[in-house]
Amino acid sequence: MSNSMIATYGHGTENDFVILFDPDNQREISSHQIAAICNRKTGIGADGFIRILKNGKQWFMDYHNADGSLAEMCGNGIRVMAKYLVTHEHQPEGIFAIDTRAGIKHLRVPRDGDISVNMGHVTDEMEEISVTHNGHTWSGYNINVGNPHAVVFVDDLEQVGSLEVAPLVAPASSYPEGVNVEFVQLLPDKEARMRVHERGSGETRSCGTGTCAVALAASMKTGVSLPSRWTIFPPGGRLIVDIDNHSNATLIGPAELISEHDISSYLNS
């Protein structure tokens, strides 16, 4: 069909995305239409929407949350985007850069296997925050990975309960544009399990920037000196985060392309 618009569905550790290749920025898609595409009951269903743009020779990640709101970037999503570029031969495998609203990120992308992305500086905002949810209140860390995170440590992830409703984070003034909330259970040997409620998307199976925030917070919590390597287990799989001496994070994990979909019908809504 001449009026069809084909997008690709993929995921990184089950954090899933709809990807539209639009290098010349010719497709106008509203936040309402993105929300319809990402709706799990009536649309394709995804945690976020990625439009691949190009500014000169530079790829750009135009990322939106599932509700259509803009976000700075997504650590799992950028790996899936890179996988798309290499698989569809828009970019040779190897090391290359992708620009985002959180700055330029450099990736190492083989044709097969795990993809690594330099996520940049992970910052402890030096402020104690609290998270209240499911009848519990925990103190935690305000961490910035180019987007905001509240990281708290729990004895058992079962304490968290349902994350259908966003946890209450205080002080709210620290997060004027909303926040991603990570609940973390520490394991031996610099490993941790986590769950996450992402602003604009709800609970997701994984969060790339969230794992970077968790790795720094876990290093601080346990007194581990940098550099350090953490293996993080969100519900959707396993991710590795390396934090160097200067708190720069490298995120390592898989990316999969699953199927293609014509999204043109959603653009008439």
C-alpha positions in Angstrom: 0.0 0.0 0.0 1.4 3.4 -1.0 0.1 5.0 2.2 1.5 2.4 4.5 4.0 3.4 7.2 6.0 0.5 8.4 7.5 0.5 11.9 9.5 -2.2 13.7 8.8 -3.7 17.1 11.8 -4.7 19.3 13.0 -5.0 22.9 16.1 -4.9 25.1 15.6 -7.2 28.1 11.8 -7.1 27.5 11.8 -3.2 27.6 9.9 -2.9 24.3 9.7 -0.2 21.7 8.1 0.7 18.4 10.8 2.1 16.0 10.1 4.3 13.0 12.9 5.1 10.5 12.4 8.7 9.5 15.9 10.1 8.7 14.6 13.1 6.8 12.1 14.1 9.5 9.1 13.7 7.1 6.6 12.1 9.5 4.5 14.2 11.8 3.3 12.0 14.7 1.5 13.5 17.6 1.8 12.5 21.3 -1.8 11.3 21.1 -0.9 9.0 18.1 2.2 7.7 19.9 0.1 6.8 22.9 -2.4 5.0 20.7 0.4 3.0 19.0 1.9 2.1 22.4 -1.4 1.1 24.0 -1.2 -2.6 25.0 -4.9 -3.2 24.7 -5.8 -1.4 21.5 -2.4 -0.7 19.8 0.8 -2.6 19.1 1.8 -2.2 22.7 5.2 -0.8 23.9 7.0 1.0 26.6 8.2 3.7 24.3 8.3 5.0 20.7 11.6 5.8 18.9 11.7 7.9 15.7 15.1 7.6 14.0 16.2 10.9 12.6 19.4 12.1 11.0 21.0 15.5 11.3 23.7 15.6 8.6 25.8 12.6 9.3 24.6 12.3 12.9 21.8 9.8 14.0 19.3 11.2 16.5 17.1 9.3 18.8 13.7 11.1 19.1 12.3 9.2 22.1 8.8 9.3 23.6 7.3 7.5 26.6 4.3 5.2 26.1 1.9 8.1 27.0 3.4 10.2 24.2 5.5 12.5 26.5 9.0 13.4 25.5 12.0 11.8 27.4 15.7 12.5 27.3 16.7 9.0 26.1 16.4 5.4 27.0 19.4 3.0 27.6 17.6 -0.1 26.4 15.9 1.8 23.6 19.2 3.2 22.2 20.6 -0.4 21.9 17.5 -1.5 20.0 17.8 1.6 17.8 21.5 0.7 17.1 20.5 -2.9 16.4 18.0 -1.6 13.8 20.6 0.6 12.1 23.1 -2.2 11.7 20.6 -4.9 10.8 19.0 -2.8 8.1 22.5 -1.7 6.9 22.0 2.0 7.5 25.2 1.8 9.6 28.1 -0.5 9.6 28.7 -2.6 12.7 31.4 -1.4 15.1 31.7 1.8 17.1 29.4 4.8 16.3 27.5 7.6 17.9 23.8 8.4 18.4 22.7 11.9 19.5 19.9 12.1 22.2 18.3 14.8 24.2 20.7 13.7 27.0 23.7 14.2 24.7 25.7 12.1 22.3 26.2 8.4 23.2 28.8 6.1 21.7 28.0 2.5 21.2 29.9 -0.7 20.3 27.5 -2.7 18.0 28.4 -6.1 16.7 26.1 -7.7 14.2 25.3 -10.4 16.8 25.6 -10.4 20.6 25.5 -7.8 23.3 25.6 -4.1 22.6 27.5 -1.7 24.8 26.7 2.0 25.1 28.6 4.7 27.0 25.9 6.3 29.0 28.0 9.2 30.2 28.3 10.6 33.7 26.0 9.2 36.4 25.5 11.9 39.1 24.6 11.5 42.7 22.6 14.7 43.4 23.7 14.5 47.1 20.2 14.6 48.3 18.3 12.1 50.4 14.9 11.4 49.0 12.1 9.1 50.2 9.7 6.8 48.3 6.3 5.8 49.8 4.5 2.8 48.3 2.4 -0.2 49.4 2.4 1.0 53.0 6.2 1.4 53.2 8.5 4.4 53.2 12.1 4.0 52.2 14.9 6.6 52.1 17.0 6.6 48.9 19.3 8.3 46.4 18.6 11.0 43.9 20.5 9.9 40.8 20.8 11.7 37.4 21.6 9.7 34.3 20.6 12.4 31.9 17.1 11.7 33.2 16.0 11.6 36.8 15.9 8.5 39.1 15.0 7.8 42.7 16.7 4.6 43.9 15.7 2.8 47.1 16.9 -0.4 48.6 14.5 -3.0 50.0 15.0 -6.3 51.9 12.8 -8.2 49.5 11.2 -7.0 46.2 8.0 -8.7 47.4 7.5 -5.7 49.7 7.0 -3.5 46.7 3.7 -5.0 45.6 1.9 -3.7 42.5 3.4 -0.8 40.6 0.3 0.0 38.6 0.1 3.3 40.5 3.2 5.6 40.6 5.0 5.6 44.0 5.0 8.8 45.9 8.5 10.5 45.9 9.5 13.3 48.2 10.5 16.1 47.9 8.5 16.4 44.8 10.3 19.7 44.0 13.4 17.6 43.2 11.7 16.1 40.2 9.6 18.8 38.5 9.3 16.7 35.3 8.6 13.4 37.0 10.9 10.6 38.0 11.8 7.0 37.4 11.7 4.9 40.6 13.9 1.9 41.1 13.4 -0.7 43.9 16.5 -2.7 44.5 17.3 -5.9 46.4 21.1 -6.4 46.8 22.6 -9.9 46.2 26.1 -11.2 46.9 29.0 -10.6 44.5 27.9 -7.1 43.2 24.6 -8.4 41.8 21.2 -6.9 42.4 17.5 -7.5 41.4 15.4 -4.5 40.6 11.9 -3.4 39.6 11.1 0.0 38.1 8.2 2.4 37.6 9.1 4.6 34.7 7.4 8.0 34.4 5.0 8.1 31.5 5.1 4.3 31.0 4.3 2.6 34.4 6.2 -0.5 35.5 8.4 -1.8 32.7 10.3 -5.1 32.5 13.6 -3.3 32.4 15.2 0.2 32.3 18.6 0.9 30.9 19.2 4.3 32.6 17.7 2.8 35.7 20.3 0.1 35.9 23.0 2.7 35.6 21.4 4.6 38.5 21.2 1.4 40.5 24.9 0.6 39.9 26.1 3.9 41.2 23.6 3.9 44.2 24.6 0.3 45.0 28.3 1.2 45.0 27.6 4.0 47.4 25.2 1.9 49.6 27.7 -1.0 50.0 30.9 1.2 50.1 32.3 -0.4 47.0 35.0 1.9 45.5 35.0 2.8 41.8 35.6 1.4 39.3 33.0 -1.3 39.8 31.0 -3.7 37.7 27.4 -4.7 38.7 25.2 -7.3 37.2 21.6 -6.2 37.4 18.6 -8.4 37.0 15.4 -6.6 36.1 12.3 -8.8 35.5 13.2 -8.9 31.7 16.7 -10.3 31.9 20.3 -9.4 32.7 22.3 -6.2 32.2 25.8 -5.4 33.1 26.9 -1.9 34.2 30.5 -0.7 34.4 31.1 2.4 36.4 34.6 4.0 36.0 36.6 6.1 38.4 34.8 9.3 37.2 31.2 7.8 37.5 30.9 7.3 33.8 28.6 4.3 33.1 28.8 1.7 30.3 25.6 -0.4 29.8 26.0 -3.8 28.2 23.1 -6.0 27.1 21.1 -7.6 24.3 18.7 -6.1 21.8 16.2 -7.9 19.6 14.1 -6.9 16.6 10.9 -8.9 16.6 8.3 -7.9 13.9 7.1 -5.2 11.5 3.8 -3.3 11.6 1.9 -0.9 9.5 1.1 2.0 11.8 -0.7 4.2 9.3 -4.1 3.4 10.7 -3.1 4.9 14.0 -2.2 8.2 12.3 -5.8 8.8 11.3 -7.0 8.9 15.0 
